[in-house]
Amino acid sequence: MAETTISLNHLVKKFGKQTVLADINLNVTKGEIVGLIGPSGAGKSTVIKTTLGMEVADGGKATVFGQIMPNRKLLSRIGYMAQTDALYESLSGKENLQFYASMKGLSKTETNKEIAHVAEVVSLTPDLSKRVSGYSGGMMRRLSLAIALLGSPELLILDEPTVGIDPALRRQIWKELNQIRTEGRSILITTHVMDEAELTSKVALLLDGKVMAFDTPQALESQYQVNTIEEVFLKAEGVKS
């Protein structure tokens, strides 16, 4: 059996009286891309933040590499891209990458090699010396993704990584994600782009704070007797309403 990277068991998260995550069960194993899909406000970002220990669960358990998060020792093994860009806008793209590479403990030689690679993946090489304050929204997203990719993390957690990114570059990014998967690393990705959900190893459909369905895209399409993940999504929402 493949090794489990993320394990979420009966995860519950409330904000005041509102229950955002009611009962989340989900595993991500090595060499797998798991896509988390669901309507806006379904709790996709909350799943990620609770997994990483940025939010404290009100019930159940989340472990990463078998450990309860947050755990500083594990951070160097995880690449995380949030929905909002945490960038230093007064610095250049390259200086941002250098700063985060030093946080991940990369040597100078590794840093230069890694920056060259990740900048290529997100098509930012010509813009590295520019100040981030002059970047467009899409360029900032690409820089955030490049930072998450630094140091070949064993686990990538990406929250809507391709928002504001053109289709050609999206394809290039997915090519890299597939390469990462073949290296036996794990990826948990939230997306609202349904054709991207088709590219994952497994899809978790989040509705009403629960994982309503969790399987390969093909198995879900066959279970719901439809041709696309988008139709699975619509059908599951229809059943609910």
Secondary structure by P-SEA (a helix, b strand, c coil): cccccbbbcbbbbbccccccccbbbbcccccbbbbbbbcccccaaaaaaaaacccccccccccccccccccccccccbbbbcccccccccccaaaaaaaaaaaacccaaaaaaaaaaaaaaaccccccccccccccaaaaaaaaaaaaacccccbbbbccccccccaaaaaaaaaaaaaaaaacbbbbbbbcaaaaaaaccbbbbbccccccccccaaaaaaaaccccaaaaaaaaaaaac
